[in-house]
């Protein structure tokens, strides 16, 4: 009889945890940044600008990135330098840019990295934008599904 009561308590506890997880997941999904397709939000100096990707000139981007295991992945896509997007938006004074994906994953790149030739790119994926930082020893700053840039 004690075993049945214990089993019921464990099941109730598990059901409560599943319900709590579902509620928290739903809340998280409502906090995601939504942007119109084909645009990126650029937040700089207290203002937010929608940058339409169709207004920008894309060119071939080729290079290799390395993951934490040392495995190399070749990049062959259309894209543009992050510095070109910032210039298009009128951003010239900055220390770093934090790039955020639609799932809230983010990575920061410094002014020096952004201004370095052929280092930090925004490349086009099928229906999204990806930030690629060439020369990183670990591709953790490879952000897929980019929706916003916060300039500091």
N, C-alpha and C positions, 0 to 999 in steps of 0.2 A: 504494500500500500504506500509506503514511503517512496518507493521507486517511481510509482505512477505520479505522485505529487511533484517529485523532483523533475521528472520528465516534462510535466505540464508547465512548470515554472521555467524550465530551460526553453521550451518551445515558445512560451509567451515572451520571454526575454529576446529570443531570436527574431520573433515577429516584430517586436517593438523596434529593434535595431534596423531591420529591413525597412520598416516604415520611415524611421528617422533618416536613413540614408536616401530614400526616395525623395523626401521633402527637401533635404539639403541639396541634392542634385538638381531638383527643379528650381530652387532658389538661385543656384549657381548659374544655370542656363539663362536665367532672366537678367543676369548682370553682365553678360557678354556684350561687347561693343559691336553694334550692327552698323554697317556702312553700305551705301548703295553699291551694287555690283560695278566693278571697274573703277572704283575710287579708293583713296586712302585718306584718312584723317591725319592732318599734320598740326600738332599743337605747339605753338611757339609764342613766347612773349605774351601770354595771356589770351591769345586768339587761336581759334581753330579754323583751319582751311581744309576744304575738300579738294584733293588733287585728283583730277580726272586722268587716268592712265592713257586714255585715247589722245590726250593733248601732248603727250610726251613722245619723243623719238626713241624707239627701241633699237638696239643693235645686238649682234651675236655676242654672247658671253661664253667663254670657254675657259675651263680651268679644272683643278682637282682639289677636293676637300678630303680631309682625313678625320676619321672618327676616333673615339677614345681607345679603340683596339688597334689603331694604326692602319686600318683598312682604308683604301683610297676609293673615292667615287668621282667619276668624271662628270662635269657639268657642261652641258651643251644646250643652251637655251637663249631666248631673247630676253633682254633686260636693259637696265641702265644703272649707272653709278648712283649711289645714294646721294652723293654731292650734287649731281645734276637735278635730282628731285628737290633737294633743299633750295638750290638756286632758283628753280622754277617757281617755288613758293615764296621767294624773297627772303629766305633765311640765310644770313651771312654770319651772325654772331652767335656762337654756341660752343659749349665745352664737350657735350656728348649728346647722343640720341639714343633713346630707348625705343626699341621696335617691339610692338606687341601683336600677338596673333589673336585670332578669333576665339581661341580657347584660353586666353589670358597668359599664355607662355610668353615671356619677354627676354630680351637680351639687349645689353648696352654696347655701343661702340663709341670710341673717343673721337674727338676732332681730328687728331693726328691720323688715326686709321681711316676716317672718312675722306680726308684730303690726300691720302697716299694714292698714287696711281694704281689702278686695277686691283683694288683691295676689297672694297665693300660694295656689293651689288644688290639690287632688287631684281630678281629674275621671275619670269612668268611661268607658272605651273598651269595645269589644265584650266582651272577656274579660280586660281588664287595667285598670290604673290609670295615669294620666298626671299628672305634676306640670306645672302651668302657672304661669308668673310673668308677670302682666300688667304692662306698662310697660317690659319689657326692650327695649333697642334691637336685640337679636339673640336669637332664640329657642333658643339653644344650651342653655339650662337647662330646656327642655321635655323632660322625661324620660318616655319611654313604657315600659310594662311594669314599673312600680315594684314592688319586692318588699320593700325595707327602708329604714328611716330610722335614721341614726346621729346621736344628739343629743350635741353637745359644749357 
